[in-house]
Amino acid sequence: MKGVLILSKGIMVFVEQSQGNIRKTSLELLSQASVIAGQAGEAVTAVILGQNIENLADEAIQYGADKVIVADAPQLEKYTIGPYTRVLKSIIRQEEPQAVLLGNTATGRELAPRLAQRLGVGQASDCTGLEYAADTFLRFKRPVYAGKALVYVSSKVRPVVATIRPNTFQAVARVPQQQAVVVKYPVESEAAELSVIIREVVLAGSKRPELTEANIIIAGGRGLKGPEHFAMLGEFADTVGGAVAASRVAVDAGWVEHEYQVGQTGKTVSPTLYIACGISGAIQHLAGMGSARCVVAINNDPEANIFKIADYGIVGDVFEVVPMLTQQLRKTAYPQV
Ligand SMILES: Cc1cc2nc3c(=O)[nH]c(=O)nc-3n(C[C@H](O)[C@H](O)[C@H](O)COP(=O)(O)OP(=O)(O)OC[C@H]3O[C@@H](n4cnc5c(N)ncnc54)[C@H](O)[C@@H]3O)c2cc1C
């Protein structure tokens, strides 16, 4: 089996950073990897690529890394698929981990399959569970058929590459390991050769959390009746430190941009709390938010499908319920989740 690594050790986490900050999803992965590594008697290696990012190593250690490999080079300053794949692949070849974990973000979704292909190994995508298994080391859980079924995936080929949905695990800081090591990886110039040059990165103007990483999401659908009423959801979201999302109907009608769409043809989210306002709960919508820990539905139709999956249902008019909730939560100084 060409390209398959035989001697393998530990769990490697690709630590995604943006503008010099580690993304929350990578801290979640480090935390869970450290739990599993503890059960298996293995170690966690964090890999950080970028420029002037050595200072991020301490945070990676705080969240579970026993070893941090820093690949620092000007060509790695902004994420581009070619150099990132080549550098990561050679680090994996050198370290021979049992598993390589990435967040199921835009970057992780692009990088993971390419890495798996270059290494000649298998990949599990968009996993919503990850646990230690005595026989195969790791067992991944992933939803299939738009969330209608779950499959459990294991691989005996090393390393197994997997992307894990943001918010699947909690990011838990621990007492940093005194014996944790930070290693600089010498980036060879040809490995970092750029075929694409990113001239500018324009960040979305919103101060709200990124949808796929948000702990609280307030989503609106056709029941909002027009684009102007999304401001009401924005106020609600700002009161609880959440993000705003939408059903496809609201996006297709041009009420909000496609980047807000949750569902089969939109984003997959996994918040702690998802409040669906005027959304019927079509299967394609549920495909994108079915793994939310707690779902609250506000709908004036008691027969709406969303109530079948909701943890709490409010039968009522969104235009009455949402301002009332916002007002009440403002009064109680809602604690940020
Ligand atoms: C291939 C494919 C891919 C798709 N991908 C997606 C996707 O990614 N995401 C997605 O969301 N959909 C997707 N859809 C569309 C999906 O099938 C539904 O049409 C869509 O989710 C419905 O959106 P909605 O719930 O906002 O609208 P509706 O189904 O029309 O529901 C509106 C709800 O609002 C309630 N309501 C109305 N007025 C009020 C009020 N004043 N107060 C309270 N409640 C009120 C109604 O009772 C109703 O339940 C896809 C469809 C296909 C075929």
The ligand as a Tripos MOL2 file, in Angstrom:
@<TRIPOS>MOLECULE
LIG
   53    58     1     0     0
SMALL
NO_CHARGES

@<TRIPOS>ATOM
      1 C1        -31.9170   20.6310   -3.0320 C.3       1 LIG1
      2 C2        -32.4720   21.5340   -1.9670 C.ar      1 LIG1
      3 C3        -31.6000   22.1490   -1.0990 C.ar      1 LIG1
      4 C4        -32.0940   23.0000   -0.0960 C.ar      1 LIG1
      5 N1        -31.2140   23.5720    0.7690 N.ar      1 LIG1
      6 C5        -31.7100   24.3090    1.7960 C.ar      1 LIG1
      7 C6        -30.8410   24.8730    2.7710 C.ar      1 LIG1
      8 O1        -29.6170   24.7640    2.7010 O.2       1 LIG1
      9 N2        -31.3860   25.5680    3.7860 N.ar      1 LIG1
     10 C7        -32.7480   25.7610    3.9140 C.ar      1 LIG1
     11 O2        -33.1640   26.4130    4.8770 O.2       1 LIG1
     12 N3        -33.5730   25.2550    2.9890 N.ar      1 LIG1
     13 C8        -33.0990   24.5570    1.9350 C.ar      1 LIG1
     14 N4        -33.9600   24.0850    1.0000 N.ar      1 LIG1
     15 C9        -35.3570   24.5610    1.0280 C.3       1 LIG1
     16 C10       -36.2210   23.8150    2.0030 C.3       1 LIG1
     17 O3        -36.7800   22.6870    1.3690 O.3       1 LIG1
     18 C11       -37.3780   24.7240    2.4890 C.3       1 LIG1
     19 O4        -38.0750   25.2110    1.3690 O.3       1 LIG1
     20 C12       -36.9290   25.9200    3.3170 C.3       1 LIG1
     21 O5        -36.0470   25.4920    4.3340 O.3       1 LIG1
     22 C13       -38.1400   26.5880    3.9440 C.3       1 LIG1
     23 O6        -37.7430   27.7740    4.5550 O.3       1 LIG1
     24 P1        -38.6420   28.4010    5.6970 P.3       1 LIG1
     25 O7        -38.7720   27.4360    6.7970 O.co2     1 LIG1
     26 O8        -38.0810   29.7460    5.9770 O.co2     1 LIG1
     27 O9        -40.0220   28.6690    4.9520 O.3       1 LIG1
     28 P2        -41.4020   27.9190    5.1020 P.3       1 LIG1
     29 O10       -41.2460   26.4670    4.9160 O.co2     1 LIG1
     30 O11       -42.3420   28.6250    4.2030 O.co2     1 LIG1
     31 O12       -41.7970   28.1650    6.6050 O.3       1 LIG1
     32 C14       -42.1280   29.3980    7.1320 C.3       1 LIG1
     33 C15       -42.6240   29.1520    8.5490 C.3       1 LIG1
     34 O13       -42.8630   30.3870    9.1490 O.3       1 LIG1
     35 C16       -44.0210   30.2610    9.9680 C.3       1 LIG1
     36 N5        -44.5770   31.6080   10.1530 N.ar      1 LIG1
     37 C17       -45.1660   32.4130    9.2410 C.ar      1 LIG1
     38 N6        -45.4800   33.6010    9.7940 N.ar      1 LIG1
     39 C18       -45.0870   33.5300   11.0870 C.ar      1 LIG1
     40 C19       -45.1450   34.4410   12.1590 C.ar      1 LIG1
     41 N7        -45.6270   35.6630   12.0240 N.pl3     1 LIG1
     42 N8        -44.6630   34.0370   13.3530 N.ar      1 LIG1
     43 C20       -44.1550   32.8110   13.5250 C.ar      1 LIG1
     44 N9        -44.0520   31.9060   12.5310 N.ar      1 LIG1
     45 C21       -44.5150   32.2740   11.3210 C.ar      1 LIG1
     46 C22       -44.9350   29.3330    9.2130 C.3       1 LIG1
     47 O14       -45.8370   28.6920   10.0700 O.3       1 LIG1
     48 C23       -43.9310   28.3630    8.6080 C.3       1 LIG1
     49 O15       -43.7430   27.2400    9.4370 O.3       1 LIG1
     50 C24       -33.4840   23.2450    0.0020 C.ar      1 LIG1
     51 C25       -34.3560   22.6160   -0.8950 C.ar      1 LIG1
     52 C26       -33.8540   21.7880   -1.8580 C.ar      1 LIG1
     53 C27       -34.8080   21.1140   -2.7950 C.3       1 LIG1
@<TRIPOS>BOND
     1     1     2 1
     2     2     3 ar
     3     2    52 ar
     4     3     4 ar
     5     4     5 ar
     6     4    50 ar
     7     5     6 ar
     8     6     7 ar
     9     6    13 1
    10     7     8 2
    11     7     9 ar
    12     9    10 ar
    13    10    11 2
    14    10    12 ar
    15    12    13 ar
    16    13    14 ar
    17    14    15 1
    18    14    50 ar
    19    15    16 1
    20    16    17 1
    21    16    18 1
    22    18    19 1
    23    18    20 1
    24    20    21 1
    25    20    22 1
    26    22    23 1
    27    23    24 1
    28    24    25 2
    29    24    26 1
    30    24    27 1
    31    27    28 1
    32    28    29 2
    33    28    30 1
    34    28    31 1
    35    31    32 1
    36    32    33 1
    37    33    34 1
    38    33    48 1
    39    34    35 1
    40    35    36 1
    41    35    46 1
    42    36    37 ar
    43    36    45 ar
    44    37    38 ar
    45    38    39 ar
    46    39    40 ar
    47    39    45 ar
    48    40    41 1
    49    40    42 ar
    50    42    43 ar
    51    43    44 ar
    52    44    45 ar
    53    46    47 1
    54    46    48 1
    55    48    49 1
    56    50    51 ar
    57    51    52 ar
    58    52    53 1
@<TRIPOS>SUBSTRUCTURE
     1 LIG1         1 GROUP 0 **** ****
